[in-house]
Amino acid sequence: MQYYILMPNDSEADALNEANLLGEESFGSFWPGSGLMVLMTLVEKAPEALPTIKIITDQNQTIGVSEFLEKISILQIKRG
């Protein structure tokens, strides 16, 4: 499953941009994308912005930031 980050002014079409790809979950592993760095920066430097962030999947599910972080916390993070 692929996860995408959407900022307040982004449309769902923007999710297709590489910069919005948080990463892909596959076989117990998580392959991070460019958007994960954006999310981690927000977590560290602008946590007040997190409620305005949407995370969507390639299966049209919307999840919260904390739910996403919980999901990937149990996965093995892979580096390309």
Secondary structure, DSSP 8 states (H G I E B T S, - for coil): -EEEEE-TT--GGGGGSGGGEEEEEETTEEEE-HHHHHHHHHHHH-GGGGGG-EEEETTS-EE-HHHHHHHHHTSEE---
